[in-house]
Amino acid sequence: MRILSDLDAQQDRLRREISDLEETRRQLDSGAQGRDAALAEARKRADELGILAGTLPAEGPGLSIEITPGTEKVKAEVILDAVEELRGAGAEAMQINGHDGGTVRIVAATWFADGDNDRLVVAGLSLAAPYTIMVIGGPDTMRTALNIPGGVVDSVRQHGGTVLVREADPVRVTALHTAGELKYAKPA
């Protein structure tokens, strides 16, 4: 039922977005006012893309997810599963914090590996447990995704660990991703 409710909410959000885009198009088509509207729209789009690329900080409603290992370390594949489930549930911005203060912005290019001494390596930075994932998106949908049978929460608990999921508004994702120089890709 919650998934259907979330889909209805998403459909309503998309209808509002269509309406907003149609209004923007009308403004863009109207002469001098159109130039100002185009500039405002370009700035808005640049901000949205900056958040998605991880080059701008973000805030909004979401979850704080603390993952604490039990008898066994939390493996990189479990953290990757959590990130994928959160993305599938509509996460818009994420970062992971280690107990030792290390913080990494999670973007499409972020990689995870098991490190030495029960540490997790995220995009080259070694983090100590427990780990906290700060994620912006629809809290109810993301919480449901994490708690599916056989999912992340079950996986961590099977090894004696705990997952504490707290709703927060606002969640602040402040870690930034430094975009590297593209070697092969170019605009088509």
Secondary structure, DSSP 8 states (H G I E B T S, - for coil): -HHHHHHHHHHHHHHHHHHHHHHHHHHHTSHHHHHHHHHHHHHHHHHHHHHHHTSS-EEEEEEEEEEE--SS---HHHHHHHHHHHHHTT--EEEEE-TTS-EEEE-TT--EEE-STT-EEETTEEE-SSEEEEEES-HHHHHHHHTSTTSHHHHHHHTT-EEEEEEEEEEEE---------SS----
